[in-house]
Amino acid sequence: MLINFPLRTITCRYRNLTNQFQIVKLTNQPQLYEFTLIPNHEVIFNALPTAVLEIYTYEYATMMISDRLLCQSLCQQSDVELLAS
C-alpha cells in the first residue's frame, strides 16, 4: 500500500522594493509558479523549504535575473519554529 504524506510547506513573504516591475518565479518544487510584482507590492505564498525564488527585472526590453533567494530566508515568523524542529 502506498501512502502519500502531504509535503510540509512554509509561508513566505517577498516585497518588491524597487521602482521596476519584477517577474518572480518559484522553482525547485513540484509546481512552477510565476507572477508579476509591481513596485512596492508584496506577495505571500506557501512553498517547500527547499524552494528557490528567482527574481527577474526588466531593463530596456531585456529580462535579467537579479536575485535568487531560498524560501527559508523569506519564511514568516510562525514557520521559523517548524524549520528548527
N, C-alpha and C positions, 0 to 999 in steps of 0.2 A: 504494500500500500504506500502510495506517495502522498505525503502531507506537505502542503505549501504553507510556509510561515510568511506572514507579511513582513516586508522589509522595513527596518527601523529608519524613519526619516527625521530630519530636524527642520525647524522653522528658521528660515534665513531672511535677512533684510539687506537690500542694497539701494543706495541713493546715488543718483547721477548729480554730482556736484559741479559738473562742467557747464559751459554755456552752449554745448553742442548736443545734437541728438546722438544717442548711443544705441547700437544693436547689442543685445545681451543674449548669450547662448548658454544654456545649462547642459553640460556634457558629462561624460564618464558615468552615465547611469542608463537604465534600460530605455528610457524615452528621451528624445532630444526636444528641448523647448527653446524657442527663440521669440524674443519680443523687443519692441522699441521703447526706449525711455526718453522722454523729453527732458530738457534741463530742469534741475531742481525737483524732480519727482523720484519716488521710490517704488520698489516692488518688494512684496513679501511673498515667499514661496516655500514649499516643502521640497527637500532634496535628500538624497543619501549623503551621509557624512563624507564620503569619498568623491562626491560630485565636484565639478570644477565650473566656475562661472567665467566665461570668456566675454570680455567687453571690447567692442569694436566702435571706433569713431570714424565719422566721415570728414574728410578734408579734400576739397577741390575734386569732387566726384571719385574719390578713392577711399575705399573702406580699409582701415588699418587696425590690427589688433593693438589695443593699448594696455591691456592687463589681463592676467589670469589669476583668479582667486579661488582658493579652496573654500568650499561651502562651510567647513568647520570654523573658519575665521569670520563668517558672516552670521553665525547662529545667534538666536535670541538667548537672552539670559536664562530662561526657563529650561533650555535644552543643554546648557553647559554641564549640568549635573548628570544628564544622560550620557554625555560623551565621556565623562570621568569614570563612569561605572563599567 
